[in-house]
Amino acid sequence: MSRAQVVGAPRVRLAVAAGLGTLSIVGSLLLVVTDGINAGVHWTHHAGVSAAPLLLVAGAIAVMSIAHPPAWRRLLMRLAAIMAFAAWGLSQLFAGSPAAGLLDDAAILLFVLDAGAAVIADARTRLLTARPAGSETGRSHR
């Protein structure tokens, strides 16, 4: 393997992640517009079209995590997001089946874990870096 191939691999992975992310956004926008135009109309391939952006963004997060691996805490959050989007996408594909309800519940749990962990980490960081009241000028108020 040449040095150019080694250097180029992360760039290709980043480009794939960006492409999958872009496709997921475009697919979501098209779905919203199509559903808005066809309000109340149920079309045959709706489940697959609804699942596609969710599965694409799960793939984008996975490829991004491979291309630019984060620290372990962020990796756990990314894994939760990947699994949440994948569970949600699969629930769209299996709509109406007993598995759909379980997949929806799993997606909700994973999204809540991901968001809750982000809030807790942010709050902890801000609490650790917060200055005590009155220390803005380096003097305490008496």
Secondary structure, 3 states (H helix, E strand, C coil): CCHHHHHHHHHHHHHHHHHHHHHHHHHHHHHHHHHHHCCCCCCCCHHHHHHHHHHHHHHHHHHHHHHCCCCHHHHHHHHHHHHHHHHHHHHHHCCCCHHHHHHHHHHHHHHHHHHHHHHHHHHHHHHHHCCCCCCCCCCCCC
